[in-house]
Amino acid sequence: MEFSPSIVGVFDSGVGGMSVLSAIRKRMPNLDVIYVGDNVRAPYGNRTEEEVKQYTKEILRFLQRKGCTHFVSACNSISALVTQEILDELGIKASQYVDMVQPTKKYVTNAHIGRLLVLATVLTTKSKVYEAHLSPLVGEYVGIGEPNLARQIEFNEGKEEIRETISSFFTTQKGMPHATLLLSCTHYPLVRHVFEEEGSGFPIDIVDPSEYVAQEVEIMVDDTNGRGTTLLCMTRESETMSKLTHELGVDGYTIVSL
């Protein structure tokens, strides 16, 4: 497969980043993209900080070898831990890199939110990166670390299990005042319809940050000369990814070793 000079590498611990890729593709149909999902070691949200940093370096080096010129961390756990020091080590400029945190901060800055619920993996919540960036911008900040949902979505563990996990979250919000819910794991928007169904009747607005990440990519990269090619790479077979490739209109994915 041949790509144009500008190639964006989108990466995640598994299939969650497909929600970001879908948002990018809607805004930039001509963009050439390589996607990497490291589902052999997923979910990253239950890994240690050092493990996630090492895995991220391996993915970025892989994408560099593939010729990527820009990079999108479509994983909140990675975004919470990757520092400029790591990017410097790999020779990646800040202008070449988009994570989940900064676009979300831009959204919250302009949204005038009273009560903010940030539902994320345990690792993302533990890092406090969103708390540090967002709590000064809202009336009340509530960070919630969910240990199971990303795994359940990644490995297609069953609709009822996923629904039960989401239902349990909303149960904790009974009687609470109006809030904005940030789906701060890129896996979660893949089951947004379940959030909307289980959250019906609750005074909660559901927000998927993927759209704001896509806006940043549109600013960062000119896709005028692109051909709209998409190469999907996973580190092992994935039933969930097979379903998502059909929805995105892509002919399958490639198994790679990082």
N, C-alpha and C positions, 0 to 999 in steps of 0.2 A: 504494500500500500504506500503510495506517495503522498506527502503532505506539502502544504505551502510553507514558506519560511517561518510564519508565526504559528506555533503549535502550543496549545494550552494543555498542561497536564493537570487533571483533576484527580484527587486521590482521597481514599478513605480506608477504614479498617475492613470494609466489606461493601455491602450494597447500598448503605445509607446515602452515600454521596451521589447516588443516581437522582435523588430529589434536587440536588444542586445542579447536576448536569442537565436535567430536564428544564430547569428555570433558565439556565444559560442558553440552551439550545433554542428556546422560544424567542429570546431576545436577539440571538446571533445565529441564524440558520446557516451562515456561510463559514462559521468558525471551525477550524480543524482541532480536534480534541483527542487526547489519549487519556483513558480512564484506568486507574489502578485500584482494585479492591483487594486488600490483604486478608481475605477471609480465612486463611490457614490459621492466623493468629487473632482473629476476631473473637469477641469485641474488645477493642482497646480500652473501653471504659472501665474494665475490671483489671487492667494491667497496672504495673508500677510506672512511675514517672520515667525512670531510666529505660525501661523496656520500650515505652512509647517513643521516646526520643531516638533510640537506636533504630527502631523499625522505620521511623519517619525518614531518617537519613538514608536508609536503604532504598526506600521508595523514591525519594527525590533523586538519588544517584541513577536509579533505573530510568526515570523520566528524562534526566539529562542525557543519558546514553541514547535515548530514543529521539533526541533532538528538540525537546520541548524548550520553548523560549520564555514561557510564563507558567506559573504554578498556582493552583487553587487547593487549599486545604479544606476539603469538604467533610471535615470531621471535627467536632467541637473538642473532643479529648486531645487531638493533635494541636488544634489551634490554641488551646489553653497552655500548651507546654513549649511550643516552638518559639525560640527567641531569636533576636537578630544575630546573636553569637553563632547559632547553628546555621543560619542562612549565610553568614560571612564565611563560615568554614567550607561551605559548598559553593561559594562564589555566586550566590543568588542575591540580587539587589532587592531592596524593599519595594521598588517600583515594578518588580517582576512577580510579586507574591501577594496573594489575597487569602486571608483567613476568615473564619466565621465571626470573630469578635468585633473587629472594627466596623464592618458594615452594620452589624446589629447595634453597636453603640450609636452610629449615625441615626438609625431609625428611632431609637429610644430618645435621643436628644431632642428630636422634633415632634415626638408623639404626645407629650404632656400626659404621662401615665401616672395615675395615683398609686395603685397597688400592682406590683409586677411579680408574677410567678415564673421562675426560670426552671423548667423541668429538663434535667440533663442526666448524664451518666454519673456514677459515683465519683469517678476520677475528675470529671469536669467540675463538679460541684465542690469537691475537696480542694481543687486548685484555687478556688475563690477568684478566678480571673474575671468572671462576669460580675461578681459582687463588687470587686474593686472598680470596674469600669461603669457599672450601671446603677449601683445603689445611690450615688450622689445625684442621679438624674430623676429619681422617682420618689414618690411619697413613702412607699413601703416596699422593700425588696424581700422576696422569699425564695431562697434557693432550695431545690428539692432534688436529691440524688436518687435515681431509680436504678436498682441493680439488675433488673430482669428484662425490661422491655426491648432494649437494643438487641439482645441475644435472641429473644423470641421472634423478632422480625427478621433478623439475619438468617436464622436457620429454619424459618417457616414452621415454628413449633405448634401452630394451631390457632385458628381464629378465636376459639373460646378462651384460650389462655391469654391471648393478647387483649381481648375484650375485658377479661376479668382484671388484668393489671391496670388498664386504663380506668375501668369503673372504680377500682379501689382508690385511685388518685382522686377522682372527683368526689368520692365519699368524704375525703378529708376536707373538702371545701364547702361542705354543707353549712349554711348559715353565715358564710363569710361574705364580706362586701365585694362589690364589683372589682374585677381584676382583668389584667391582660396576661395571657399565657403564652410564653415563648417556648416553642418546640425546639429546645437547644441541644438536640441530637439529630443529625440528619436522617437517621432511620425513622424518626417519629412522623414526619410528613407523609411517609409511604402508607401510613394507616390513619391519615388525617380524618377520613370519613368516620372512623370509629371514635376518635376524639369528639367529633361534632355530634355524633349520635348519643354517646354517653354523657356529653356535656350539655345536651339540650335541657333547657330549664335553669341552668346555672348562669349567673351573671358574669360570664367569662368570655372575653374576646380571644380567639386563637390566632396566633401569628406564626407564620413560617418564615424564618430569616433568609431562606434560600433566594428569595426574590431580591433582597438587598445585596446579597453577594453577587448575583448575576448583574446587577446594576454597576457594581464596582468593576467587574470584568469587562463590561461594555465600555467603560471609561478607559480602562487600562490597555485594551487590545483593539486594533483595527482589523476587522475580519473582511474588509472589502475584497481582498484578493484570495480569500479562503475558498475552499471547495466543499465545506460542510462534511468532511470525513470524520468518522468516529471509530476509534479502535478501543475496544473494551478488553481489559486484562484482569483476570482473577488468579489468585494463587492456588485455588482448587475448585472443583466442580461446585456449582451452586444452583439449586432448584429455584431459589428466589430470583437470582439474576436471570435465569432463563425466561422467567415470566416477564421481568422488567424489560429485557431486550425486545420482546415482542411489542410491549406497550410503547417503547421509544422508536420502534421501526428499524431496529438494527439487527443484522443477521448474525446473532450469536456473539460469543466472546472467546478469547484466547486464554489458555492456561499458561502462566509464566512463572518463572522462578526469580526471586529478587536477589 
